[in-house]
Amino acid sequence: MQTSESSITNSALTEEAALNNLKGFDEHHPPDPKLIDACVHCGFCLSTCPSYRVLGKEMDSPRGRIYLMDAINEGQAPLNTATAQHFDSCLGCLACVTTCPSGVQYDKLIAATRPQVERNYPRTLPDKLYRQLIFSLFPYPNRVRVLLTGLFAYQKLGLQKIVRSTGLLKLVSPRLAAMESVLPQISLSSFRDDIPATIPAVGEKRYRVGMILGCVQRLFFSDVNTATVRVLTANGCEVVVPKVQGCCAALPHHQGQEEQAKTLAKQMIDAFSGTDVDAVIINAAGCGHTLKEYGHLLQDDPEYKEKAQEFAAKVKDVQEFLATAGLTAKLSPLSDRPLTLVYQDACHLLHGQKISVQPRQVLRQIPGVQLKEPIDAALCCGSAGVYNMLQPEVADELGAAKVDNLLNTGADLIASANPGCSLQIGKHLNLQNKKVPIKHPIELLDYSIRGIKIEQ
């Protein structure tokens, strides 16, 4: 009996020692226990969580991840493959923040957890190399621009059609295939970088605003940037575009690449230093959310803490700004008959920045526009920054569902205010052989101001 009791005691001690030796979160801003304790595990978040809807596992829900954060904080669970995968499955869409009746700040919890995962969880070599490719490439527009000639030829010579029709790339690497699948059509405008440093207001100057060009936006959606400049100037804004600006840090920040994100954020703040602008305008939803988080991102930096807070206070989504400033330019119909639009809510605009009414208010000012509302409008499309490249299976299921819901409205056109959403939706429209155009709301305003009609 004594031997048995001794064996049980020794086993318990060994288990306790093993738990104490488990690799967990480090001491640099782990998920705050006070924020964790705010969760009462009611389950309201489950129905709005896209990863839970697809995967159906408790640990792939906000509530489940909060359980894991608490367990790792308390040394009751390790940060290993079994737990890290559940943090990786989170899209960071923040729908749960909007839904939670207890006001749980899951956005702050997942933002604290991702850097912990990147610092303390040893990823496999293929995973590490793939992530390194993404974060060494996409946040640096000049690096991507070097590849544009090759990608342009890849499309124009018909190689893209061959690669996609054979499916060979997906056999070699599903993740590389996922990256290739959202490659937009590259045009000659992708090679342009000709927006002046300062563009005067048309008529009386009402505001002086700075404008952020973005990374994906400036290369693959350059028409959105030129439309943004025209709309702002037509409505009395002098527009300042610092040429030294780089990435806003959204992509690395959303995936826990903390040091890279801080470096890019400081470079952005420096780029706008001394411009004396009333507002800093951004036309990409995901970027806007991160730009408004600079104060939190640089909270430990004595040199930039105050600068970051001041900068973030000036950041405005272009639709948010126009809804407040008001449109002074004359607007014309976009078509000879009523044009039905469905507005796609980007998650980081809707849930992250709480901007939903303003885009609809602005679009409704265009004569002849009729807005349709899709079901499940608040559910993520699966893009989520680079999520559709890292978790393609989950992203594809969400993308297909989103496109079904948008198409079911019967709208003539989809308005999307985020380049990632536009790429994801465009991919799944193509997979369903649907030819519904996608336009940024600012492009529609630009057409309306210039009297350009949309063919139907």
C-alpha positions in Angstrom: 0.0 0.0 0.0 2.9 2.4 0.9 4.5 1.5 -2.4 1.4 2.3 -4.3 0.9 5.6 -2.5 4.5 6.5 -3.0 4.2 5.7 -6.7 1.1 7.9 -7.1 2.8 10.8 -5.2 5.9 10.5 -7.4 3.8 10.4 -10.5 1.9 13.6 -9.4 5.2 15.3 -8.6 6.6 14.3 -12.0 3.5 15.6 -13.7 3.7 18.9 -11.8 7.4 19.3 -12.6 6.6 18.6 -16.3 3.9 21.3 -16.3 6.3 23.8 -14.6 8.9 23.1 -17.3 6.4 23.6 -20.2 7.1 26.5 -22.6 4.4 29.1 -22.3 4.0 32.8 -22.6 6.9 35.1 -21.7 6.7 38.1 -19.4 6.4 40.7 -22.2 2.7 41.7 -22.3 1.1 38.2 -22.1 -2.8 38.2 -22.4 -4.1 40.3 -19.5 -5.7 38.1 -16.8 -8.2 40.9 -16.0 -9.3 40.9 -19.6 -9.5 37.1 -19.6 -11.6 37.1 -16.4 -14.2 39.4 -18.1 -15.3 36.4 -20.2 -18.3 34.7 -18.6 -18.2 31.9 -21.2 -21.8 32.6 -22.3 -21.3 31.4 -25.8 -22.8 34.4 -27.7 -19.6 34.6 -29.7 -19.9 31.1 -31.2 -22.5 31.9 -33.8 -20.6 34.9 -35.1 -17.1 33.3 -35.1 -16.2 32.3 -38.7 -13.5 29.7 -37.7 -16.0 28.0 -35.2 -18.6 27.9 -37.9 -16.2 26.1 -40.3 -14.2 23.9 -37.9 -16.9 23.3 -35.3 -14.4 23.0 -32.4 -14.7 24.8 -29.1 -11.0 25.6 -29.0 -11.4 27.3 -32.4 -13.9 29.8 -31.0 -13.1 33.0 -29.0 -14.4 31.4 -25.8 -12.2 28.4 -26.3 -9.1 30.5 -27.1 -9.7 32.5 -24.0 -9.7 29.2 -22.0 -6.4 28.4 -23.6 -4.9 31.8 -22.9 -5.8 31.4 -19.2 -4.5 27.8 -19.0 -1.2 28.9 -20.6 -0.9 31.9 -18.3 -1.5 29.6 -15.3 1.0 27.0 -16.4 -1.7 24.4 -16.9 -1.2 24.0 -20.6 1.8 24.4 -22.9 2.3 26.6 -25.9 2.8 23.9 -28.4 1.4 22.6 -31.7 -1.8 21.4 -30.1 -2.6 24.9 -28.6 -0.9 27.2 -31.2 -3.0 25.8 -34.0 -6.1 27.2 -32.3 -4.7 30.7 -32.2 -3.6 30.4 -35.8 -7.1 29.4 -36.8 -8.4 32.8 -35.6 -9.1 35.2 -38.5 -8.9 38.2 -36.2 -12.1 39.5 -37.7 -13.3 40.8 -34.3 -17.0 39.9 -34.9 -16.9 38.4 -31.3 -16.1 41.9 -29.9 -19.2 43.3 -31.6 -21.3 40.5 -30.3 -20.1 40.0 -26.8 -22.7 41.2 -24.2 -20.0 41.3 -21.5 -17.7 43.7 -23.4 -14.8 41.2 -23.5 -11.9 42.9 -25.3 -10.9 39.8 -27.4 -9.1 42.1 -29.8 -6.6 43.0 -27.2 -6.3 39.4 -26.0 -5.6 38.0 -29.5 -3.2 40.9 -30.3 -1.2 40.1 -27.1 -1.2 36.3 -27.9 0.0 36.4 -31.5 3.4 37.9 -30.7 3.8 35.3 -27.8 3.2 32.5 -30.3 5.7 33.9 -32.8 8.4 34.3 -30.1 7.8 31.1 -28.1 6.4 28.5 -30.5 9.0 26.8 -32.8 7.3 26.5 -36.1 8.2 23.8 -38.7 10.8 24.8 -41.2 8.3 24.9 -44.2 5.9 27.0 -42.2 8.6 29.3 -41.0 10.0 29.8 -44.6 6.5 30.5 -46.0 5.7 33.1 -43.4 9.2 34.6 -43.9 8.4 34.9 -47.6 5.1 36.7 -46.9 6.5 39.2 -44.3 9.7 39.8 -46.3 7.7 40.6 -49.4 4.2 42.1 -49.1 5.0 44.9 -46.6 7.6 46.3 -49.0 6.0 47.7 -52.1 9.3 48.3 -53.9 10.2 44.6 -53.5 6.9 43.5 -54.9 7.2 46.0 -57.8 10.4 44.2 -58.9 8.3 41.1 -59.4 5.6 42.9 -61.4 7.2 42.5 -64.8 7.5 38.7 -64.3 3.9 38.5 -63.0 2.6 40.6 -65.9 4.3 38.3 -68.4 3.0 35.2 -66.4 -0.6 36.4 -67.1 -0.2 37.8 -70.6 1.6 34.7 -71.9 -1.2 32.5 -70.7 1.0 30.7 -68.1 -1.5 31.5 -65.3 -4.3 29.7 -67.1 -2.1 26.6 -67.6 -1.0 26.6 -64.0 -4.5 26.9 -62.7 -6.0 24.4 -65.1 -3.5 21.7 -64.3 -3.7 22.1 -60.5 0.0 21.2 -60.2 0.9 24.1 -57.9 -1.7 22.9 -55.4 -0.2 19.5 -55.4 3.3 20.9 -54.8 2.2 23.5 -52.2 -1.4 24.3 -51.3 -0.3 27.5 -49.6 1.6 28.7 -52.7 -1.4 27.8 -54.8 -3.6 29.9 -52.4 -1.3 32.8 -52.8 -1.4 32.5 -56.6 -5.2 32.1 -56.6 -5.7 35.7 -55.3 -3.3 37.3 -57.7 -5.2 40.2 -59.3 -5.1 41.1 -63.0 -1.9 43.2 -63.4 -2.3 46.2 -65.7 0.1 48.9 -66.8 -1.3 51.1 -64.0 0.4 48.8 -61.5 3.7 50.1 -62.6 2.8 53.7 -62.1 4.0 55.7 -59.1 3.1 59.2 -60.3 0.8 60.7 -57.6 2.3 64.2 -56.8 3.5 65.0 -53.3 0.9 67.8 -53.0 -2.4 68.1 -54.9 -4.3 71.4 -54.5 -8.0 71.5 -53.6 -10.5 72.2 -56.4 -12.1 75.5 -55.5 -12.1 76.7 -51.9 -9.7 74.7 -49.6 -11.6 73.3 -46.6 -9.0 70.8 -45.3 -5.4 69.8 -45.7 -5.2 66.0 -45.5 -2.5 63.4 -45.7 -3.0 60.3 -47.7 -1.6 56.8 -47.2 -1.0 54.8 -50.3 -0.9 51.3 -48.9 1.1 48.3 -50.2 -1.3 46.1 -52.0 -3.5 49.1 -52.8 -0.8 51.1 -54.5 0.4 48.2 -56.7 -2.7 46.3 -57.6 -5.5 48.8 -56.9 -3.7 52.0 -58.0 -7.0 53.3 -59.6 -8.5 53.4 -56.1 -5.7 55.7 -54.9 -6.1 58.1 -57.9 -9.8 58.1 -57.4 -9.3 58.9 -53.7 -7.2 61.9 -54.6 -9.8 63.2 -57.1 -12.7 62.8 -54.7 -10.9 64.5 -51.9 -9.7 67.5 -54.0 -13.1 67.8 -55.6 -14.5 68.2 -52.1 -12.2 71.0 -51.0 -9.2 69.0 -49.7 -5.6 69.8 -50.3 -3.9 66.3 -50.4 -0.4 65.6 -49.2 1.2 62.3 -50.2 4.7 61.8 -48.5 6.9 59.9 -50.9 8.9 58.3 -48.2 5.9 56.4 -46.7 6.0 52.7 -46.6 3.8 49.9 -45.1 1.3 50.8 -42.3 2.4 47.6 -40.5 -1.1 45.9 -40.7 0.0 42.6 -42.2 2.8 41.9 -39.7 0.9 43.3 -36.8 -2.1 41.1 -37.4 0.1 38.0 -37.4 2.2 38.8 -34.3 5.4 40.1 -36.1 5.8 42.7 -33.3 9.2 44.1 -33.9 8.7 44.4 -37.7 5.3 46.1 -37.1 6.8 48.6 -34.6 9.6 49.5 -37.1 7.1 50.1 -39.9 4.8 52.1 -37.7 7.6 54.4 -36.6 8.6 54.9 -40.2 5.0 55.9 -41.1 4.8 58.4 -38.3 8.1 59.9 -39.4 6.9 60.1 -43.0 4.0 62.4 -41.9 6.0 64.4 -39.4 5.8 68.1 -40.2 3.1 67.8 -42.8 0.6 69.8 -40.6 -2.4 67.9 -41.9 -5.9 68.0 -40.4 -6.4 64.3 -41.0 -4.5 61.2 -42.3 -6.7 59.5 -44.8 -6.7 55.7 -45.5 -8.8 53.9 -48.1 -8.1 50.3 -47.0 -10.0 49.0 -44.0 -7.4 46.6 -42.6 -4.7 49.3 -42.8 -7.0 51.8 -41.0 -7.6 49.6 -38.0 -3.8 49.1 -37.4 -3.1 52.8 -38.0 -5.6 53.7 -35.3 -3.8 51.2 -33.0 -0.4 52.8 -33.1 -0.8 54.2 -29.6 -1.1 50.7 -28.3 1.5 49.2 -30.6 4.2 51.7 -29.5 3.1 52.1 -25.8 6.5 51.0 -24.5 8.5 53.3 -26.8 9.4 56.5 -24.8 10.3 58.4 -28.0 7.3 57.4 -30.1 4.5 56.8 -27.5 3.1 60.3 -27.6 3.8 60.7 -31.3 1.9 57.5 -32.0 -1.1 58.6 -30.0 -1.2 62.0 -31.8 -0.9 60.3 -35.2 -3.6 57.7 -34.5 -6.0 60.4 -33.4 -5.7 61.9 -36.9 -6.3 58.7 -38.9 -9.7 58.6 -40.7 -11.1 56.1 -43.1 -11.9 58.0 -46.3 -15.6 57.2 -46.0 -15.6 58.1 -42.4 -14.0 61.4 -43.2 -16.3 62.3 -46.1 -19.4 61.4 -44.1 -18.3 64.0 -41.5 -16.8 66.6 -43.8 -19.7 66.4 -46.2 -19.7 66.2 -50.0 -19.6 69.5 -51.8 -19.0 68.3 -55.4 -22.0 67.7 -57.6 -22.9 64.0 -58.0 -24.4 62.5 -61.2 -26.1 59.1 -61.8 -23.9 56.2 -62.5 -26.4 54.7 -64.9 -29.4 55.5 -67.0 -31.5 53.3 -64.9 -31.4 52.6 -61.1 -28.1 50.9 -60.1 -28.4 48.3 -57.3 -25.3 47.9 -55.1 -24.5 45.6 -52.3 -22.0 47.0 -49.8 -19.5 44.4 -48.4 -18.6 45.2 -44.8 -14.9 44.7 -44.3 -14.4 43.2 -40.8 -11.7 45.7 -39.7 -14.0 48.5 -40.7 -17.2 47.1 -39.2 -15.9 45.4 -36.1 -12.5 47.0 -35.7 -13.3 50.7 -36.4 -17.1 50.5 -35.8 -17.7 52.1 -39.2 -20.9 50.8 -40.9 -23.4 53.6 -41.4 -21.0 56.1 -42.9 -20.2 54.2 -46.2 -23.9 53.6 -46.7 -24.7 57.3 -46.1 -22.1 58.3 -48.7 -23.2 55.8 -51.3 -26.9 56.8 -51.0 -26.0 60.3 -52.0 -25.2 59.1 -55.5 -28.4 59.6 -57.6 -30.1 56.4 -58.7 -28.2 54.1 -56.3 -30.2 51.5 -54.5 -28.4 49.6 -51.7 -29.0 45.9 -51.0 -28.1 44.2 -47.8 -26.8 40.6 -47.8 -27.6 38.0 -45.1 -24.7 37.3 -42.7 -23.2 40.7 -43.7 -21.0 40.7 -40.5 -19.4 37.4 -41.3 -15.8 37.4 -42.6 -15.1 36.7 -46.2 -12.0 34.7 -45.3 -9.4 37.1 -46.5 -8.3 38.5 -43.1 -5.0 40.0 -44.2 -2.9 37.0 -45.2 -5.2 34.4 -43.5 -6.4 33.1 -46.9 -2.7 32.3 -47.7 -2.0 30.6 -44.4 -5.3 28.8 -43.8 -6.6 28.3 -47.4 -9.2 25.6 -46.6 -11.1 27.6 -44.0 -10.8 30.8 -46.1 -12.2 29.1 -49.2 -15.3 27.9 -47.4 -15.9 31.3 -46.0 -15.2 33.0 -49.4 -17.7 30.7 -51.2 -20.4 31.5 -48.6 -19.7 35.2 -48.7 -20.1 35.3 -52.5 -23.3 33.2 -52.4 -24.8 35.8 -50.0 -23.7 38.7 -52.1 -25.0 37.2 -55.3 -28.3 36.4 -53.7 -29.1 40.1 -53.3 -29.3 40.3 -57.1 -27.1 43.5 -57.0 -25.5 44.8 -60.2 -22.3 45.6 -58.4 -20.4 44.9 -55.3 -18.8 47.8 -53.3 -15.8 46.7 -51.2 -13.6 49.0 -49.2 -10.7 46.7 -48.6 -8.3 45.3 -51.1 -8.0 41.9 -49.4 -11.8 41.5 -49.4 -11.9 42.5 -53.1 -9.3 39.9 -54.0 -11.0 37.1 -52.0 -14.4 37.9 -53.4 -13.1 38.2 -56.9 -11.5 34.8 -56.6 -14.7 33.1 -55.6 -16.8 35.0 -58.2 -14.4 33.6 -60.8 -14.7 30.1 -59.3 -18.5 30.4 -59.8 -18.1 31.9 -63.2 -19.9 35.1 -62.1 -19.1 38.4 -63.7 -20.3 40.9 -61.1 -17.9 43.9 -60.9 -16.3 44.9 -57.7 -15.6 48.6 -57.0 -14.3 50.6 -54.0 -17.0 53.0 -52.9 -14.5 55.9 -53.5 -14.3 54.8 -57.2 -18.1 55.1 -57.5 -18.0 58.6 -56.0 -15.2 59.5 -58.4 -17.3 58.2 -61.4 -20.3 60.1 -60.1 -18.4 63.4 -59.8 -16.8 63.0 -63.3 -20.1 61.9 -64.9 -18.8 58.5 -65.9 -21.5 55.9 -66.5 -21.2 52.2 -65.5 -22.3 49.7 -68.2 -24.9 47.2 -67.1 
